[in-house]
């Protein structure tokens, strides 16, 4: 679970950074910004699902 998530985020970061670099070199700065924002949103969606699992575990441990 933890290792897979880290590898997914790292892979997505590499793809986004390469895409942004290519877009900026070709003069498409606006599209590079949109790609970076989309990458951040996708990573946040991945983390939110894991945080739900964490909060569910904490609730069950403490009986809340």
C-alpha positions as CSV (number, residue, x, y, z in Angstrom):
1,X,0.0,0.0,0.0
2,X,2.6,2.6,1.0
3,X,5.3,1.7,-1.5
4,X,2.8,1.5,-4.3
5,X,1.4,4.9,-3.5
6,X,4.9,6.4,-3.3
7,X,5.9,4.9,-6.7
8,X,2.6,6.1,-8.3
9,X,3.2,9.7,-7.1
10,X,6.9,9.6,-8.2
11,X,5.9,8.3,-11.6
12,X,3.2,10.9,-12.0
13,X,5.7,13.6,-10.9
14,X,8.2,12.5,-13.5
15,X,5.6,12.5,-16.3
16,X,4.3,15.9,-15.3
17,X,7.7,17.5,-15.0
18,X,8.8,16.2,-18.4
19,X,5.5,17.4,-19.9
20,X,5.9,20.8,-18.4
21,X,9.5,21.1,-19.6
22,X,8.5,20.2,-23.1
23,X,5.6,22.5,-23.1
24,X,7.6,25.4,-21.7
25,X,10.4,24.9,-24.3
26,X,7.9,25.1,-27.1
27,X,6.4,28.3,-25.8
28,X,3.1,27.0,-24.3
29,X,3.4,28.2,-20.8
30,X,-0.3,28.3,-20.1
31,X,-0.7,24.6,-21.0
32,X,2.3,23.7,-18.9
33,X,0.6,25.4,-16.0
34,X,-2.6,23.5,-16.6
35,X,-0.6,20.2,-16.7
36,X,1.1,20.9,-13.4
37,X,-2.2,21.8,-11.8
38,X,-3.8,18.6,-13.1
39,X,-0.9,16.6,-11.7
40,X,-1.3,18.2,-8.3
41,X,-5.1,17.4,-8.3
42,X,-4.5,13.8,-9.3
43,X,-2.0,13.3,-6.5
44,X,-4.4,14.9,-4.0
45,X,-7.1,12.5,-5.1
46,X,-4.7,9.6,-4.5
47,X,-3.9,10.8,-1.1
48,X,-7.5,11.5,-0.1
49,X,-8.5,7.9,-0.6
50,X,-5.5,6.8,1.6
51,X,-6.4,9.3,4.3
52,X,-10.0,7.9,4.4
53,X,-8.5,4.5,5.1
54,X,-6.3,6.0,7.9
55,X,-9.2,7.8,9.6
56,X,-11.3,4.7,9.4
57,X,-8.6,2.7,11.1
58,X,-8.1,5.4,13.8
59,X,-11.8,5.4,14.5
60,X,-12.0,1.7,14.8
61,X,-9.0,1.6,17.1
62,X,-10.3,4.2,19.5
63,X,-13.9,3.2,19.2
64,X,-15.1,6.6,18.0
